[in-house]
Amino acid sequence: MIAQPYQLYVERRDTVRNMARFYALSIEPTLFGEVCLTRRWGRIGARGQAKCHTFEREEEAVQLFLGLLRGKRKRGYHAISREPANRASTLASCALGDATGTLALKKDARMASAE
């Protein structure tokens, strides 16, 4: 069983060399109780290639995950967020708006029951 999900998506772009590459890593459980480190890579916008490394223990998969991450960072890959930058603030403001509205409704209900 995996203690926590591991996922990484990094890109390397160099317009001078016409380079636009992606590299993705994820650690997931298999149907047989093992752990699979899946690597996907290729040109951005293309399907790319994939390879799965199977391990008996999560720790072994995490060690390879971190080693591959270090190698990609040395080669100039950078983490890219797949969500819009302002999504977190939008979600936070929606949550605050919902909480404020709920509090106002509860306050109105208490006032109505007191009358």
Secondary structure, DSSP 8 states (H G I E B T S, - for coil): --SS-EEEEEEEEETTTTEEEEEEEEEEE-TTS-EEEEEEEEETTS--EEEEEEESSHHHHHHHHHHHHHHHHHTT-EE--SS-TTHHHHHHHHHHHHHHHHHHHHHHHHHHHH-
